[in-house]
C-alpha cells in the first residue's frame, strides 16, 4: 500500500474515532504533501513523502527544544505528540550499528580518503538512510571516519 493511501485511511479512521489531535496532525501531513504536489505539478512517490515526514519531525524537534527553553511545556508537549503521530508513518529506524555499517560500506565503495570526499559518501548513504536515521548524526559519523 502506498504511503499516501495509508495516510488517507488513517485520516478516515481518526475521523470516525473522533481523535482530534491525531486527525489534526494527519491533516498537517496531507497539507504539506499536497502543497509539494501542487508546487511541483506531480504526484509524490513514497520516498518523497518520507522526506516530507522527516522534515516535519525535524521541525517539531527544533520547536520542542525552543518551547522547553522558553518554559512553555504545554506547547512542547503538543509538538511532541505530533512527532509521535508522524513517526508512525516513517520506516523502522536503523540501529546505531546498522547506520555505522552503512557508512563504512559507503566510505569503502566511494574510496573516500579525506574530508573532501564527504559529499560522495553522503550521496551514497542518504538514499539508504533517509527517514530511518538522524542525518546530523550520520554526518558526524562520516566526519569522524574521514577526519
BALOBA-1460 file (C-alpha; in Angstrom, 3 decimals):
// residues 147
<rec num="1" residu="x" x="0.000" y="0.000" z="0.000"/>
<rec num="2" residu="x" x="1.301" y="3.427" z="-0.920"/>
<rec num="3" residu="x" x="2.123" y="5.718" z="1.971"/>
<rec num="4" residu="x" x="-0.348" y="8.375" z="0.806"/>
<rec num="5" residu="x" x="-3.138" y="5.772" z="0.714"/>
<rec num="6" residu="x" x="-2.210" y="4.669" z="4.224"/>
<rec num="7" residu="x" x="-2.337" y="8.286" z="5.400"/>
<rec num="8" residu="x" x="-5.794" y="8.708" z="3.873"/>
<rec num="9" residu="x" x="-7.033" y="5.531" z="5.575"/>
<rec num="10" residu="x" x="-5.637" y="6.677" z="8.926"/>
<rec num="11" residu="x" x="-7.270" y="10.070" z="8.426"/>
<rec num="12" residu="x" x="-10.654" y="8.391" z="7.933"/>
<rec num="13" residu="x" x="-10.095" y="6.203" z="10.989"/>
<rec num="14" residu="x" x="-9.172" y="9.242" z="13.104"/>
<rec num="15" residu="x" x="-12.347" y="10.997" z="11.936"/>
<rec num="16" residu="x" x="-14.512" y="8.014" z="12.874"/>
<rec num="17" residu="x" x="-12.792" y="7.692" z="16.260"/>
<rec num="18" residu="x" x="-13.150" y="11.461" z="16.843"/>
<rec num="19" residu="x" x="-9.437" y="11.589" z="17.701"/>
<rec num="20" residu="x" x="-8.925" y="15.319" z="17.106"/>
<rec num="21" residu="x" x="-5.178" y="15.593" z="17.909"/>
<rec num="22" residu="x" x="-4.316" y="12.667" z="15.609"/>
<rec num="23" residu="x" x="-6.643" y="13.928" z="12.881"/>
<rec num="24" residu="x" x="-5.115" y="17.389" z="13.083"/>
<rec num="25" residu="x" x="-1.584" y="16.017" z="12.696"/>
<rec num="26" residu="x" x="-2.547" y="13.788" z="9.759"/>
<rec num="27" residu="x" x="-4.210" y="16.769" z="8.097"/>
<rec num="28" residu="x" x="-0.964" y="18.747" z="8.538"/>
<rec num="29" residu="x" x="0.930" y="15.929" z="6.838"/>
<rec num="30" residu="x" x="-1.568" y="15.736" z="3.984"/>
<rec num="31" residu="x" x="-1.445" y="19.522" z="3.521"/>
<rec num="32" residu="x" x="2.360" y="19.511" z="3.322"/>
<rec num="33" residu="x" x="2.278" y="16.695" z="0.760"/>
<rec num="34" residu="x" x="-0.454" y="18.386" z="-1.290"/>
<rec num="35" residu="x" x="1.494" y="21.679" z="-1.268"/>
<rec num="36" residu="x" x="4.572" y="19.970" z="-2.720"/>
<rec num="37" residu="x" x="2.453" y="18.156" z="-5.294"/>
<rec num="38" residu="x" x="0.843" y="21.411" z="-6.421"/>
<rec num="39" residu="x" x="4.151" y="23.297" z="-6.485"/>
<rec num="40" residu="x" x="5.929" y="20.540" z="-8.416"/>
<rec num="41" residu="x" x="2.877" y="19.626" z="-10.524"/>
<rec num="42" residu="x" x="3.423" y="15.925" z="-9.869"/>
<rec num="43" residu="x" x="2.351" y="13.154" z="-7.533"/>
<rec num="44" residu="x" x="4.889" y="12.365" z="-4.824"/>
<rec num="45" residu="x" x="6.217" y="8.827" z="-4.504"/>
<rec num="46" residu="x" x="6.832" y="7.109" z="-1.153"/>
<rec num="47" residu="x" x="10.470" y="8.270" z="-0.925"/>
<rec num="48" residu="x" x="9.438" y="11.884" z="-1.406"/>
<rec num="49" residu="x" x="6.658" y="11.518" z="1.184"/>
<rec num="50" residu="x" x="9.200" y="10.069" z="3.627"/>
<rec num="51" residu="x" x="11.415" y="13.107" z="3.002"/>
<rec num="52" residu="x" x="8.452" y="15.377" z="3.860"/>
<rec num="53" residu="x" x="7.732" y="13.413" z="7.038"/>
<rec num="54" residu="x" x="11.401" y="13.502" z="8.063"/>
<rec num="55" residu="x" x="11.474" y="17.259" z="7.603"/>
<rec num="56" residu="x" x="8.296" y="17.660" z="9.665"/>
<rec num="57" residu="x" x="9.763" y="15.606" z="12.530"/>
<rec num="58" residu="x" x="12.965" y="17.663" z="12.469"/>
<rec num="59" residu="x" x="10.986" y="20.921" z="12.577"/>
<rec num="60" residu="x" x="8.962" y="19.699" z="15.533"/>
<rec num="61" residu="x" x="12.032" y="18.551" z="17.440"/>
<rec num="62" residu="x" x="13.505" y="22.025" z="16.986"/>
<rec num="63" residu="x" x="10.231" y="23.539" z="18.188"/>
<rec num="64" residu="x" x="10.146" y="21.299" z="21.264"/>
<rec num="65" residu="x" x="13.656" y="22.410" z="22.225"/>
<rec num="66" residu="x" x="12.746" y="26.069" z="21.799"/>
<rec num="67" residu="x" x="9.466" y="25.772" z="23.705"/>
<rec num="68" residu="x" x="11.168" y="23.969" z="26.581"/>
<rec num="69" residu="x" x="13.912" y="26.587" z="26.794"/>
<rec num="70" residu="x" x="11.217" y="29.276" z="26.866"/>
<rec num="71" residu="x" x="9.349" y="27.475" z="29.663"/>
<rec num="72" residu="x" x="6.307" y="26.611" z="27.521"/>
<rec num="73" residu="x" x="5.914" y="22.942" z="28.376"/>
<rec num="74" residu="x" x="2.293" y="22.897" z="27.142"/>
<rec num="75" residu="x" x="3.380" y="23.782" z="23.602"/>
<rec num="76" residu="x" x="6.358" y="21.419" z="23.784"/>
<rec num="77" residu="x" x="4.017" y="18.564" z="24.744"/>
<rec num="78" residu="x" x="1.734" y="19.342" z="21.785"/>
<rec num="79" residu="x" x="4.682" y="19.250" z="19.379"/>
<rec num="80" residu="x" x="5.946" y="16.006" z="20.947"/>
<rec num="81" residu="x" x="2.519" y="14.430" z="20.424"/>
<rec num="82" residu="x" x="2.672" y="15.408" z="16.738"/>
<rec num="83" residu="x" x="6.124" y="13.809" z="16.458"/>
<rec num="84" residu="x" x="4.706" y="10.505" z="17.749"/>
<rec num="85" residu="x" x="1.963" y="10.505" z="15.101"/>
<rec num="86" residu="x" x="4.281" y="11.499" z="12.246"/>
<rec num="87" residu="x" x="6.862" y="8.842" z="13.186"/>
<rec num="88" residu="x" x="4.183" y="6.139" z="12.805"/>
<rec num="89" residu="x" x="4.384" y="6.666" z="9.044"/>
<rec num="90" residu="x" x="8.183" y="6.615" z="8.812"/>
<rec num="91" residu="x" x="10.075" y="3.370" z="8.161"/>
<rec num="92" residu="x" x="11.532" y="1.439" z="11.086"/>
<rec num="93" residu="x" x="14.559" y="3.380" z="12.395"/>
<rec num="94" residu="x" x="18.016" y="1.882" z="11.984"/>
<rec num="95" residu="x" x="20.142" y="0.973" z="14.985"/>
<rec num="96" residu="x" x="23.433" y="2.799" z="15.571"/>
<rec num="97" residu="x" x="25.329" y="-0.329" z="14.496"/>
<rec num="98" residu="x" x="23.380" y="-0.570" z="11.220"/>
<rec num="99" residu="x" x="24.000" y="3.113" z="10.471"/>
<rec num="100" residu="x" x="27.702" y="2.739" z="11.203"/>
<rec num="101" residu="x" x="27.930" y="-0.303" z="8.916"/>
<rec num="102" residu="x" x="26.160" y="1.520" z="6.067"/>
<rec num="103" residu="x" x="28.520" y="4.497" z="6.449"/>
<rec num="104" residu="x" x="31.602" y="2.237" z="6.470"/>
<rec num="105" residu="x" x="30.336" y="0.461" z="3.340"/>
<rec num="106" residu="x" x="29.783" y="3.821" z="1.623"/>
<rec num="107" residu="x" x="33.292" y="5.001" z="2.545"/>
<rec num="108" residu="x" x="34.755" y="1.797" z="1.088"/>
<rec num="109" residu="x" x="32.532" y="1.982" z="-2.014"/>
<rec num="110" residu="x" x="33.483" y="5.594" z="-2.796"/>
<rec num="111" residu="x" x="37.122" y="5.013" z="-1.778"/>
<rec num="112" residu="x" x="36.891" y="8.170" z="0.326"/>
<rec num="113" residu="x" x="40.140" y="9.189" z="1.999"/>
<rec num="114" residu="x" x="39.643" y="12.717" z="3.292"/>
<rec num="115" residu="x" x="37.021" y="15.270" z="4.289"/>
<rec num="116" residu="x" x="36.912" y="16.421" z="0.659"/>
<rec num="117" residu="x" x="35.174" y="13.132" z="-0.173"/>
<rec num="118" residu="x" x="32.390" y="13.639" z="2.391"/>
<rec num="119" residu="x" x="29.894" y="14.719" z="-0.299"/>
<rec num="120" residu="x" x="30.439" y="11.488" z="-2.222"/>
<rec num="121" residu="x" x="29.915" y="9.384" z="0.903"/>
<rec num="122" residu="x" x="26.776" y="11.289" z="1.928"/>
<rec num="123" residu="x" x="25.367" y="10.942" z="-1.603"/>
<rec num="124" residu="x" x="25.665" y="7.147" z="-1.311"/>
<rec num="125" residu="x" x="24.395" y="6.939" z="2.280"/>
<rec num="126" residu="x" x="21.463" y="9.361" z="2.144"/>
<rec num="127" residu="x" x="19.091" y="7.293" z="-0.065"/>
<rec num="128" residu="x" x="19.642" y="4.233" z="2.149"/>
<rec num="129" residu="x" x="19.085" y="6.083" z="5.425"/>
<rec num="130" residu="x" x="16.503" y="8.761" z="4.525"/>
<rec num="131" residu="x" x="13.795" y="8.789" z="7.158"/>
<rec num="132" residu="x" x="15.381" y="5.965" z="9.129"/>
<rec num="133" residu="x" x="18.164" y="7.833" z="10.967"/>
<rec num="134" residu="x" x="19.109" y="11.356" z="12.012"/>
<rec num="135" residu="x" x="21.151" y="12.783" z="9.152"/>
<rec num="136" residu="x" x="23.025" y="15.059" z="11.584"/>
<rec num="137" residu="x" x="24.368" y="12.044" z="13.459"/>
<rec num="138" residu="x" x="25.196" y="10.333" z="10.170"/>
<rec num="139" residu="x" x="27.127" y="13.415" z="9.078"/>
<rec num="140" residu="x" x="29.103" y="13.419" z="12.341"/>
<rec num="141" residu="x" x="29.896" y="9.743" z="11.890"/>
<rec num="142" residu="x" x="31.166" y="10.322" z="8.345"/>
<rec num="143" residu="x" x="33.328" y="13.225" z="9.585"/>
<rec num="144" residu="x" x="34.748" y="11.012" z="12.335"/>
<rec num="145" residu="x" x="35.629" y="8.249" z="9.874"/>
<rec num="146" residu="x" x="37.182" y="10.617" z="7.326"/>
<rec num="147" residu="x" x="38.809" y="13.094" z="9.736"/>
